[in-house]
Amino acid sequence: MEQELVQELIAKADQLYVDGDLAAARAAYEEILAAAPGTAWAYSRLGAISAQMGDTQAAEQSLLQAIELDPKLPQAHSNLGNLYYSQGEFERALDKYKAAVALNPDSPVFHENLHAAYKKLGKLSEAVNALKQAHRLNRDSAKTEAKERLTAMRASVKRRTGCFGTALITLLLTAVVLAAIFY
């Protein structure tokens, strides 16, 4: 199957998953795998769905298959960690969360998962550090998003008001954004 078509089908399946329609999402990912059996992302999502539906054996099989197909897919490691965590296997969960963080150190969710596993294992110093990193990443992401919105607003205002109006409104918008970030 053409890679472009696979990506299109994945986008549709992902939207079903985000919308919470697990049965439809599961069917969509299974359809993808029937047409393109080497799609690690589909296996990872199937694993997450199976876990949410209580089928832990199918979840583990799907997630292990995803990791076998693409060992660098951090979501598969994280999802497998979530499965182990839910089964009380905190050391195994921690190992998978560490793998996810190593593959994508910029994900606050992966650091939050690390925090939870460390906490369950009584490794409080590591838990605090992981949580601090998650908060730092969330804050940095919010700042970046605010700056992008501010830039877009400035461009919009500039088109509408000219130089003086742009300067005045930019000053006001900057104050509002900074207040939102720091308060």
N, C-alpha and C positions, 0 to 999 in steps of 0.2 A: 504494500500500500504506500502511496506517495506520502512523504513526510509532511507536506503542507496539509493534506487531508487529515492525517493523524492529529496534527496540532489543532486543527479546527474541531475535530471530534473531542479531543481532550478539553478544549475550552468549554464546549457545551456540557460535557460531563462534570467538569469542575463547577460550573454554575449550578447544576442540579445539586451537587454536594453542598455548596455554599448556601443554597436555598433550603437545605435540610431535607430534600426529597431523596432519602437514602436508597430506597428501592429502585427508583428511576436511575439514580447515579450508578448504583451497582450494575444494573443492566447495561448502562452506557459504557462503563469501563470494561465489562465482559465482552461487549461488542468490539471494542477497540482491540482487546487481546485476541479475539478470534481472527481479526484481520491483520494485526501486527503484534504477534506474540512476544516480541522482544521489548515491549514498552514498559520500562521499569516504573515510570510514574503511575501508570494504570494499576500495576500490582501494589504499589505503595498505597494508593487510595482505596483499593479493594481491601487491603489489610486494615486500614483505618475504619472502613465501613463495617467489615466483619466484626471487629472489636466492639464497635458501638452497638452492633446487633447481638452481641453476646456469644458469637462463634469464635472463641479464642484460638482454637486449633486452625481454622481456616485463616484467621488473621495472621498468625505466626507464619504459616506456610507462604502466604502472599508477600508478607514483608521480607522474609528470607529470600524469596525469589527476586524481589525488587533489588535487594542488596547484592545478590549474585549477579544480576544483569548490570547494575550500575552501583558499584561500591562507593561512589562519590555523591550519591543522592542523600543529602542530609535529612530530608523529611522521612525517608524510609527508616533511617537509624532512630530518629526521634520517635516515630510512631511505634517502632518495636520497643523502644525504651518505655513508652507509655503503656504498652501491653504488659511488659514485665512489671512495671510499677503497679499497675492495677492488680496484679497477681501477688503482690507483696515481695517480689524479687528485686529488692532495691539495689543490690550490687550489680546485677545484670542491667538494670535500668540505667544506673550511673554510667556503666561502660558505653551504652548506646548513646546516652546524652553527651558524653565526652566526645564520641565520634562525630555526632551532629555539630557540636560547637567547633571541633577541629576543621570540619568541612565548611562551616558558615559561621564564623565568629561574630558576625554582625547581626545575628538574629536574637532579639531580646527573649523570644519564646524559648529558644534552646537554653539560654542562661537561666530562665525561670524554672525550666525542667531540672536543670542541674541543681538549683537551689533546693527544690523539693526533695530530690534524691539524697543530697548531702544531709539535709535536715532529718530525714527519716533514719539515716545511718548515724546520726549523732555527731556529724562533722560540722559543727556550727560555724567555725571560722570560714571554712570553704563555702558553706551555705550563704553566709553574709556577703562574702566576696562575689559570689555568683549573682545574688540579688542586686547588689550595688551595680554590677556590670549591666544587668538587665535594665535597671532604672536609667543608667547613663545612656544606654543605646536608645531607649524610648525618648528620653529628653532630647538627644541629638536629632532623632528623627522628627520630633515635633518642631524643633528649631528650623531644620531644613525645610520642612513643609511650610512653615510660617513665612520663611524668606521667599520661597517660591510663590506663595500667594501674594505677598507684598509686591514682588516684581511684576506679577500679572496685573495687580490692581494699579500699580504705577503706570504701566503701559496703557491700560484702559483709560485712566484719568488723563494721561498726556494727550491721547487722541481726542479727548472731549473738551479739554479746558485750556490747552496751550501752556506756555512756560510758567507764568505766575501762579495760575491755578494748580498746576502740577506740583510746584514747590510747596504750596500751602497744604494741599491735600496729602502729599507724601509725608510731610512732617506730622500731620495728624494721624495718618495710618501707621507710621512708624511708632508713634507713641502708643497707639492702641495695641499693636502687635507685641511690642516690648513689654507692655503691662501684662498682656495675656501670658507671655512666656515666663516672666519673672515673679508673678504674683499668684 
